[in-house]
Amino acid sequence: ALEMTEPFLNETILVFSCNKNIEQQSYPLTPNSNVTLNTCLFPVISPLSKKTVDGTKTRKVKTSHLLRIDDHDFTMRPAFAGPAVPVGVDVQVESLDSISEVDMDFTMTLYLRHYWKDERLAFPSSTNKSMTFDGRLVKKIWVPDVFFVHSKRSFIHDTTTDNIMLRVYPDGHVLYSLRVTVTAACNMDFSRFPLDSQTCTLELESYAYTDEDLMLYWKSGDESLSTDERISLSQFLIQKFHTTSRLAFYSSTGWYNRLYINFTLRRHIFFFLLQTYFPATLMVMLSWVSFWIDRRAVPARVSLGITTVLTMSTIITGVNASMPRVSYIKAVDIYLWVSFVFVFLSVLEYAAVNYLTTVRDGKDRKLREKAREQSHTLPCTCGMSHARTMMLDGTYSEADTNSLAGYTRASMTAEDTSEKQERMVVHLSLDNESTGTKKKGIRGFRIIQNTHAIDTYSRMIFPGAYILFNLIYWCVYC
């Protein structure tokens, strides 16, 4: 039964924990009110304030109004309703387990240590400099509620027991250490991949306490972060570890202290040289072999060109399969696609050679047919017997024809009549002026009609252009 005056009801709310075995007691709270406690043991008084939203920080309550059975509530923040509790942090990185480009995250195992002072845990001792406890005591006292921002997965190691340590000093200073493995997001930029460097960050922050309640800070500045010298990664070289801190704002809850662990990684290029760049370069060089193969060997040149094109497509597909689907061009994409273009152009080069050869053979066939028709109507064969005269065959070159242009009637002696009938001679044109005109025309279009010249120029242009591209590429990205 509660008997109290009106003013007291406006100031306090009483919460009782009851026990039937306790006798009836009376507790005077104010001169004008009495509280009769029936079957109740632990009254806990929670005053409320009318003027402020957060009464835990600004209320002023007389100690005489508080009925305290226990001296301390150890699960409550030290200096409750008082100033912010400074909590120092230091980290020792045990290992960097993996860096995933596809998921854009990293996995790290570290020792996370907190330092603060809780005078309620102070104890007088002349022999013990500190007292050490395991994780069972942590559940009974207040510890900072630090969590990892942007973490995907994290856990505290529990083999063989929870890897948690609590050390208390006589003056109330506390060391709280735990071993954690965390997988956190890392925003990576692959525009220079695989010649890139990545900077990833692990962020620590209090979940419940703002900067007015809890002040997180690096205990010793940059020296608060230490790493194991044996840390190594297969694809990356660890260049730098450093710490930073600043405030983070949330519109619903306020400002929080946030600590950052920054580390810079540079990718090893040798793996990609062996798996990507060297094979692509060899495929481009292999496509140049067709320039030295005879143009009439159609199966050899076509199969070589198609093989190199398909191999380049396989290399490009394999590289993209191990990368996230980003919307920008990577450095390796530029190299592979330019190499693919060179291989593809070598196939087109043979297509042009084959086409021009077909066109020239058609023209030569028409010329032979026309010359055969004229050979039956010419009255003179320049002193040569009609049986010994043959038309110009497509297999003879212009040089062979010109070598016979100096022959005269006098040079045709009787010795020529004794040669075998199977020997072929060239029918010479009687019009010297028309012959000279044809020779000039052939020289003017030598590059177009002589398909060997296209292959000859390709042997120089393709390697030279590819070497120039490599010089520009490695100068820009290295």
C-alpha positions as CSV (number, residue, x, y, z in Angstrom):
1,A,0.0,0.0,0.0
2,L,1.4,3.4,-1.0
3,E,0.5,6.6,0.8
4,M,2.1,9.7,-0.5
5,T,1.3,13.3,-1.3
6,E,0.6,14.8,-4.7
7,P,4.1,16.4,-5.2
8,F,5.9,13.1,-4.8
9,L,3.8,11.4,-7.4
10,N,4.9,14.0,-9.9
11,E,8.6,13.4,-9.2
12,T,9.1,9.6,-8.8
13,I,8.0,6.3,-10.0
14,L,8.5,3.3,-7.7
15,V,9.2,-0.2,-9.0
16,F,9.3,-3.0,-6.6
17,S,10.6,-6.5,-6.7
18,C,8.5,-8.6,-4.3
19,N,9.1,-11.5,-2.1
20,K,6.4,-13.1,0.1
21,N,8.8,-14.1,2.8
22,I,9.7,-10.6,3.8
23,E,7.9,-8.9,6.7
24,Q,6.0,-5.6,6.3
25,Q,8.3,-2.6,6.4
26,S,7.9,1.2,6.1
27,Y,10.2,3.5,4.3
28,P,9.9,7.3,4.9
29,L,10.6,9.0,1.6
30,T,9.6,12.6,2.3
31,P,8.3,14.4,5.4
32,N,4.8,14.4,3.9
33,S,4.6,10.9,2.6
34,N,4.9,7.3,3.8
35,V,5.5,4.1,1.8
36,T,4.3,0.9,3.3
37,L,6.1,-2.0,1.7
38,N,4.2,-5.3,1.9
39,T,6.1,-8.5,0.8
40,C,8.7,-6.4,-1.2
41,L,12.4,-6.5,-1.0
42,F,14.3,-4.4,-3.6
43,P,12.7,-1.1,-4.4
44,V,14.4,0.6,-7.4
45,I,13.6,4.2,-8.0
46,S,13.6,5.7,-11.5
47,P,13.0,9.5,-11.3
48,L,11.6,11.2,-14.4
49,S,12.1,14.7,-15.5
50,K,9.4,16.8,-17.1
51,K,11.7,19.4,-18.9
52,T,14.1,17.3,-20.9
53,V,13.8,14.3,-23.3
54,D,16.8,12.4,-22.0
55,G,16.4,12.4,-18.2
56,T,19.4,10.2,-17.7
57,K,21.8,13.0,-18.4
58,T,20.4,16.2,-16.8
59,R,18.2,15.2,-13.9
60,K,19.1,16.3,-10.4
61,V,17.8,13.9,-7.7
62,K,18.6,14.1,-4.1
63,T,20.5,11.1,-2.8
64,S,18.0,10.9,0.1
65,H,15.4,9.9,-2.5
66,L,17.3,6.9,-3.7
67,L,17.0,3.6,-1.8
68,R,20.2,1.7,-2.8
69,I,20.4,-1.9,-1.7
70,D,23.4,-2.8,-4.0
71,D,26.3,-0.4,-4.3
72,H,26.8,-0.7,-8.0
73,D,25.1,-2.0,-11.2
74,F,28.1,-3.2,-13.1
75,T,26.2,-3.6,-16.4
76,M,25.6,0.1,-16.5
77,R,28.0,2.4,-18.3
78,P,30.6,4.0,-16.0
79,A,29.8,7.5,-14.9
80,F,26.2,7.0,-15.9
81,A,24.5,10.3,-16.7
82,G,28.0,11.9,-16.6
83,P,30.6,12.8,-19.2
84,A,31.6,10.5,-22.1
85,V,33.7,7.6,-21.2
86,P,37.1,7.6,-23.1
87,V,37.8,4.2,-24.6
88,G,41.2,3.6,-26.2
89,V,41.6,1.0,-29.0
90,D,44.5,-0.7,-30.5
91,V,44.6,-3.5,-33.1
92,Q,47.1,-6.2,-34.0
93,V,46.5,-7.7,-37.4
94,E,47.2,-11.4,-37.3
95,S,46.5,-12.3,-41.0
96,L,44.9,-11.0,-44.2
97,D,43.1,-14.2,-45.2
98,S,41.8,-13.3,-48.7
99,I,41.0,-10.5,-51.1
100,S,38.0,-11.2,-53.4
101,E,37.6,-9.1,-56.6
102,V,34.4,-10.8,-57.5
103,D,32.7,-10.1,-54.2
104,M,34.7,-6.9,-53.6
105,D,35.5,-7.7,-50.0
106,F,38.4,-8.9,-47.8
107,T,38.8,-11.2,-44.8
108,M,41.0,-10.2,-41.8
109,T,41.8,-11.9,-38.5
110,L,42.9,-9.5,-35.7
111,Y,43.2,-8.9,-32.0
112,L,40.9,-6.1,-30.9
113,R,41.8,-4.5,-27.6
114,H,39.9,-1.8,-25.6
115,Y,41.2,0.3,-22.7
116,W,39.0,2.3,-20.3
117,K,38.6,3.0,-16.6
118,D,35.8,1.8,-14.4
119,E,36.3,2.8,-10.7
120,R,33.6,0.3,-9.6
121,L,36.1,-2.5,-10.5
122,A,38.9,-1.0,-8.5
123,F,40.3,-3.2,-5.7
124,P,43.0,-2.7,-3.0
125,S,46.0,-4.9,-3.5
126,S,49.6,-4.8,-2.4
127,T,50.6,-8.0,-4.1
128,N,48.6,-8.4,-7.4
129,K,49.3,-5.9,-10.1
130,S,46.3,-7.0,-12.0
131,M,43.6,-9.7,-12.1
132,T,42.8,-11.6,-15.3
133,F,39.5,-13.2,-16.2
134,D,38.0,-15.0,-19.2
135,G,34.9,-14.4,-21.2
136,R,32.5,-15.5,-18.4
137,L,32.9,-12.3,-16.5
138,V,32.4,-10.1,-19.6
139,K,28.6,-10.9,-19.5
140,K,28.3,-9.5,-16.0
141,I,30.0,-6.1,-16.4
142,W,29.9,-3.3,-18.9
143,V,32.1,-3.4,-22.0
144,P,32.2,-1.2,-25.1
145,D,29.7,-2.2,-27.8
146,V,32.1,-1.8,-30.7
147,F,31.1,-3.3,-34.1
148,F,32.5,-3.4,-37.6
149,V,30.8,-1.0,-40.1
150,H,30.1,-2.5,-43.5
151,S,31.0,-6.0,-42.3
152,K,29.4,-9.0,-44.1
153,R,30.4,-11.7,-41.7
154,S,32.3,-11.7,-38.4
155,F,32.8,-14.0,-35.5
156,I,34.8,-14.4,-32.3
157,H,37.0,-17.5,-32.2
158,D,35.7,-20.1,-29.7
159,T,38.4,-22.8,-29.8
160,T,38.9,-24.2,-27.3
161,T,37.0,-21.6,-25.4
162,D,35.9,-18.1,-26.3
163,N,39.0,-16.1,-27.2
164,I,38.2,-13.3,-24.8
165,M,40.4,-11.8,-22.1
166,L,39.6,-9.3,-19.4
167,R,42.3,-7.8,-17.2
168,V,41.5,-5.4,-14.3
169,Y,44.0,-3.3,-12.5
170,P,43.8,-2.1,-8.9
171,D,43.0,1.5,-9.9
172,G,40.1,0.4,-12.0
173,H,41.7,0.4,-15.4
174,V,40.4,-2.4,-17.7
175,L,41.9,-4.2,-20.7
176,Y,39.4,-6.0,-22.8
177,S,40.8,-8.1,-25.7
178,L,39.2,-10.5,-28.2
179,R,40.3,-12.4,-31.3
180,V,38.0,-11.7,-34.3
181,T,37.7,-12.7,-37.9
182,V,35.8,-10.2,-40.0
183,T,34.8,-10.1,-43.7
184,A,34.1,-6.5,-44.7
185,A,33.3,-4.7,-48.0
186,C,36.0,-3.0,-49.9
187,N,35.2,-0.6,-52.8
188,M,37.7,-1.5,-55.5
189,D,38.6,0.4,-58.7
190,F,39.6,-2.0,-61.5
191,S,40.2,0.6,-64.2
192,R,43.9,-0.2,-64.0
193,F,43.6,-3.9,-63.4
194,P,45.9,-5.9,-63.1
195,L,48.3,-3.0,-62.8
196,D,46.3,-1.5,-59.9
197,S,46.6,-0.7,-56.2
198,Q,43.7,-1.0,-53.9
199,T,43.0,0.7,-50.6
200,C,40.6,-1.1,-48.2
201,T,39.3,0.1,-44.9
202,L,38.0,-1.6,-41.8
203,E,35.8,0.7,-39.7
204,L,35.0,0.4,-36.0
205,E,32.2,2.3,-34.2
206,S,30.0,2.1,-31.1
207,Y,26.5,0.9,-31.9
208,A,24.5,2.4,-29.1
209,Y,26.6,5.2,-27.5
210,T,27.0,8.5,-29.2
211,D,30.0,10.7,-28.8
212,E,28.3,12.2,-25.7
213,D,28.4,8.8,-24.0
214,L,31.5,7.1,-25.4
215,M,34.6,8.6,-26.9
216,L,36.5,6.1,-29.1
217,Y,40.1,7.0,-30.0
218,W,43.3,5.3,-31.1
219,K,45.3,4.7,-27.9
220,S,48.7,5.4,-29.4
221,G,48.0,7.0,-32.8
222,D,49.5,5.2,-35.8
223,E,51.4,2.9,-33.3
224,S,48.0,1.6,-32.2
225,L,48.0,-0.6,-35.3
226,S,50.6,-3.4,-35.5
227,T,50.9,-6.2,-38.0
228,D,52.6,-9.6,-38.2
229,E,55.7,-9.5,-40.3
230,R,54.8,-12.9,-41.8
231,I,51.6,-11.6,-43.4
232,S,51.7,-12.2,-47.2
233,L,49.2,-12.6,-50.0
234,S,49.5,-14.5,-53.2
235,Q,48.4,-11.7,-55.5
236,F,49.1,-8.6,-53.5
237,L,52.0,-6.8,-51.8
238,I,51.1,-4.9,-48.6
239,Q,52.5,-1.4,-49.0
240,K,51.1,0.5,-46.1
241,F,49.0,0.2,-42.9
242,H,47.7,3.4,-41.2
243,T,44.9,4.6,-38.9
244,T,42.5,7.5,-39.1
245,S,39.4,8.6,-37.1
246,R,36.5,11.0,-37.6
247,L,32.8,11.5,-36.6
248,A,30.0,9.7,-38.4
249,F,26.5,11.2,-38.4
250,Y,23.2,9.4,-38.5
251,S,20.1,11.5,-38.9
252,S,18.1,9.4,-36.4
253,T,20.5,8.9,-33.6
254,G,23.3,11.5,-33.8
255,W,27.1,11.7,-34.0
256,Y,29.4,8.7,-33.4
257,N,33.2,8.3,-33.1
258,R,34.5,6.1,-35.9
259,L,37.9,4.5,-36.2
260,Y,39.5,3.5,-39.5
261,I,42.1,0.8,-40.3
262,N,43.4,1.6,-43.8
263,F,45.8,-0.6,-45.7
264,T,47.1,-0.3,-49.3
265,L,47.7,-3.3,-51.5
266,R,49.6,-3.4,-54.8
267,R,48.9,-6.3,-57.1
268,H,51.6,-8.6,-58.3
269,I,51.8,-8.5,-62.1
270,F,53.9,-11.6,-62.7
271,F,50.9,-14.0,-62.4
272,F,49.0,-12.1,-65.1
273,L,52.1,-11.8,-67.3
274,L,52.2,-15.6,-67.4
275,Q,48.5,-16.3,-67.6
276,T,47.2,-13.4,-69.8
277,Y,49.8,-11.1,-71.4
278,F,52.3,-13.7,-72.7
279,P,49.6,-16.0,-74.2
280,A,47.9,-13.1,-75.9
281,T,51.2,-11.8,-77.3
282,L,52.1,-15.3,-78.6
283,M,48.7,-15.6,-80.3
284,V,49.3,-12.3,-82.1
285,M,52.8,-13.4,-83.2
286,L,51.4,-16.8,-84.4
287,S,48.9,-15.0,-86.6
288,W,51.8,-13.4,-88.4
289,V,53.1,-16.8,-89.6
290,S,50.5,-16.8,-92.3
291,F,52.2,-14.0,-94.0
292,W,55.1,-16.3,-94.9
293,I,52.8,-19.1,-96.1
294,D,52.1,-19.4,-99.8
295,R,48.8,-17.8,-100.8
296,R,47.7,-20.9,-102.6
297,A,47.9,-22.9,-99.3
298,V,44.3,-22.0,-98.4
299,P,43.7,-24.7,-95.7
300,A,46.9,-23.8,-93.9
301,R,46.3,-20.1,-93.7
302,V,42.6,-20.3,-92.9
303,S,43.0,-22.8,-90.1
304,L,45.8,-20.8,-88.6
305,G,43.8,-17.6,-88.6
306,I,40.7,-19.2,-87.1
307,T,42.7,-21.0,-84.4
308,T,44.3,-17.8,-83.2
309,V,41.0,-15.9,-83.2
310,L,39.3,-18.6,-81.1
311,T,42.2,-18.8,-78.7
312,M,42.1,-15.0,-78.1
313,S,38.3,-15.3,-77.5
314,T,39.0,-18.0,-74.8
315,I,41.6,-15.9,-73.1
316,I,39.2,-12.9,-72.9
317,T,36.4,-15.0,-71.6
318,G,38.6,-16.6,-68.9
319,V,39.8,-13.2,-67.6
320,N,36.3,-11.7,-67.4
321,A,35.0,-14.8,-65.6
322,S,37.2,-14.0,-62.6
323,M,36.2,-10.3,-62.5
324,P,33.1,-8.5,-61.3
325,R,30.9,-7.1,-64.1
326,V,31.9,-3.5,-63.9
327,S,30.6,-0.9,-66.4
328,Y,34.0,0.5,-67.3
329,I,37.0,-0.7,-69.3
330,K,39.9,-2.3,-67.5
331,A,43.5,-2.1,-68.5
332,V,43.6,-5.8,-69.3
333,D,40.6,-5.4,-71.6
334,I,42.4,-2.8,-73.7
335,Y,45.4,-5.1,-74.2
336,L,43.3,-8.2,-75.0
337,W,40.9,-6.5,-77.3
338,V,43.7,-4.7,-79.2
339,S,45.5,-8.1,-79.6
340,F,42.2,-9.6,-80.8
341,V,41.9,-6.9,-83.4
342,F,45.5,-7.7,-84.7
343,V,44.6,-11.4,-85.0
344,F,41.4,-10.6,-86.7
345,L,43.1,-8.3,-89.2
346,S,45.6,-11.0,-90.1
347,V,42.6,-13.1,-91.2
348,L,41.2,-10.3,-93.2
349,E,44.6,-9.7,-94.8
350,Y,44.5,-13.2,-96.3
351,A,40.9,-12.7,-97.4
352,A,42.1,-9.7,-99.3
353,V,45.0,-11.6,-100.8
354,N,42.8,-14.4,-101.9
355,Y,40.3,-12.1,-103.4
356,L,42.8,-10.1,-105.4
357,T,44.4,-13.4,-106.6
358,T,41.1,-14.6,-107.9
359,V,40.4,-11.3,-109.7
360,R,43.8,-11.3,-111.3
361,D,43.5,-15.0,-112.4
362,G,40.2,-14.1,-114.1
363,K,41.8,-11.2,-115.9
364,D,44.7,-13.4,-117.0
365,R,42.4,-16.1,-118.3
366,K,40.5,-13.5,-120.5
367,L,43.8,-12.2,-121.8
368,R,45.0,-15.7,-122.7
369,E,41.7,-16.5,-124.5
370,K,42.0,-13.2,-126.4
371,A,45.6,-13.8,-127.4
372,R,44.8,-17.3,-128.5
373,E,42.1,-15.9,-130.9
374,Q,44.5,-13.4,-132.3
375,S,47.2,-16.0,-132.8
376,H,45.1,-17.7,-135.5
377,T,44.7,-14.5,-137.5
378,L,48.3,-13.1,-137.4
379,P,50.2,-13.6,-140.7
380,C,53.7,-13.6,-139.3
381,T,55.4,-15.2,-136.4
382,C,58.7,-13.3,-136.7
383,G,60.6,-16.1,-138.5
384,M,59.6,-18.8,-136.0
385,S,57.9,-21.9,-137.0
386,H,54.2,-22.0,-136.2
387,A,54.6,-25.3,-134.4
388,R,57.2,-23.8,-132.1
389,T,55.0,-20.9,-131.0
390,M,52.8,-20.9,-127.9
391,M,50.7,-18.4,-126.2
392,L,51.6,-16.7,-122.9
393,D,50.7,-19.0,-120.1
394,G,49.6,-17.7,-116.7
395,T,52.5,-19.3,-114.9
396,Y,55.1,-17.1,-116.7
397,S,56.0,-13.8,-115.1
398,E,56.5,-10.4,-116.7
399,A,60.3,-10.8,-116.4
400,D,60.2,-14.0,-118.5
401,T,58.2,-12.2,-121.2
402,N,60.6,-9.2,-121.2
403,S,63.6,-11.5,-121.5
404,L,62.3,-12.7,-124.8
405,A,61.5,-9.2,-126.1
406,G,65.1,-8.8,-127.5
407,Y,64.9,-11.8,-129.8
408,T,65.2,-11.0,-133.6
409,R,64.9,-13.1,-136.7
410,A,68.7,-13.3,-136.8
411,S,68.9,-15.0,-133.5
412,M,66.6,-17.8,-134.6
413,T,69.2,-20.1,-136.1
414,A,69.0,-23.6,-137.2
415,E,70.1,-24.8,-133.8
416,D,66.6,-23.9,-132.5
417,T,65.0,-26.3,-134.9
418,S,66.9,-29.2,-133.3
419,E,65.4,-28.7,-129.8
420,K,62.6,-30.8,-128.5
421,Q,59.1,-30.2,-129.6
422,E,57.9,-30.0,-125.9
423,R,59.9,-26.8,-125.3
424,M,57.7,-23.8,-124.8
425,V,58.3,-20.4,-126.4
426,V,56.4,-17.2,-126.0
427,H,54.5,-15.6,-128.8
428,L,55.9,-12.1,-129.2
429,S,53.8,-9.1,-130.0
430,L,54.6,-7.3,-133.2
431,D,53.6,-3.9,-131.9
432,N,56.5,-2.6,-129.9
433,E,54.7,0.5,-128.9
434,S,51.7,-1.3,-127.5
435,T,54.1,-3.6,-125.6
436,G,55.8,-0.6,-123.9
437,T,52.4,0.7,-122.9
438,K,51.3,-2.5,-121.2
439,K,54.6,-2.7,-119.3
440,K,54.0,0.8,-117.9
441,G,50.5,-0.1,-116.8
442,I,51.7,-3.3,-115.0
443,R,54.2,-1.3,-113.0
444,G,51.6,1.3,-112.0
445,F,49.3,-1.3,-110.5
446,R,52.0,-3.7,-109.2
447,I,50.9,-3.3,-105.5
448,I,47.3,-4.2,-106.3
449,Q,47.8,-7.0,-108.7
450,N,50.9,-8.6,-107.2
451,T,49.5,-10.3,-104.1
452,H,53.0,-11.2,-102.8
453,A,53.5,-7.5,-102.2
454,I,50.6,-7.4,-99.7
455,D,52.1,-10.2,-97.7
456,T,55.5,-8.5,-97.8
457,Y,54.2,-5.2,-96.5
458,S,52.1,-7.0,-93.8
459,R,55.3,-8.6,-92.5
460,M,56.6,-5.2,-91.6
461,I,53.4,-3.2,-90.8
462,F,51.8,-5.7,-88.3
463,P,54.9,-6.3,-86.0
464,G,55.8,-2.6,-86.1
465,A,52.3,-1.5,-85.1
466,Y,52.0,-4.0,-82.3
467,I,55.4,-3.1,-80.9
468,L,54.3,0.6,-80.9
469,F,51.1,-0.3,-79.1
470,N,53.0,-2.2,-76.4
471,L,55.4,0.7,-75.8
472,I,52.4,3.1,-75.3
473,Y,50.5,0.7,-73.2
474,W,53.2,-0.1,-70.7
475,C,54.4,3.5,-70.5
476,V,50.8,4.6,-69.6
477,Y,50.0,1.9,-67.0
478,C,53.4,1.4,-65.4
